[in-house]
């Protein structure tokens, strides 16, 4: 198949996958150039050709490892992403393709949940801030801050 893929080494496959993973993440945020066939995806020829992508992936892996060691719940999203993507996008060359968007179906859940958590952190705080009435109206009335009296009484006295 394309670009002499059948004769690649695990090293060059792993280098190529750094660019592929960054492409997947970009598509997760802005899916404007989706395709069914990546037969013409270029094989990385050297570390220098994909150095920014490699550094980005290494930084994400380091951040995930740091979060897991510090028992940060959000680090589980990074672990989910990389653990599910690792069998197809690491250093083990697969039969006939360098990239396939279907590989991102399950890891995409971690990306979406991460985006939702960030949005909740930003807008949840804005919603609670006293000087943000526009955020309150945009977000709706929101949940009550404390249970109503009958519910509170029921919880208190059983």
C-alpha positions, 0 to 999 in steps of 0.5 A: 500500500501507500508510501512503502508502508509494508516495509516500515520499521516500528520506529518509523511507524511510531513517528508517523503515528505521532502526526496521526494522533495529533491529526485525530485530536485536531479532528476531535475539536474541528472535524472539517476534513473527514475522509474514509481513506488515508492511503496517501498519509506520508510516512515519517522519514525522520524524527525532525519531520514530526518533532513538534507532534512527538513533543506534544504527544510526549507532553500529554503522556507526561501530564497523564502520568503525573496526574495518575501518580498524583491521583487526579481524576482527570488523568483517567481521561488521558489514560483512557485515550492513550490505552485505547489508542495504543494498540493501533497507534503505537509502534506495532505496524498494522497491516495496511493503513497508517491512519483511520478515523474509526480508531478514534471512536472510543478515545473520542469519548475521553476528549469529549468528556474532557471538553465538557469538564473544562466547560463546566469548570469555566461556566459553572464558576461564571454561573456562580459568580455574583457579577455574571447575570448574563451567564445565569440567563444563558445557562438557564435557572440552574439547579437549586442551591439547597433542597426544598424544605419538604425534601430537606425535612425528609432527608433529615428525619427519614 
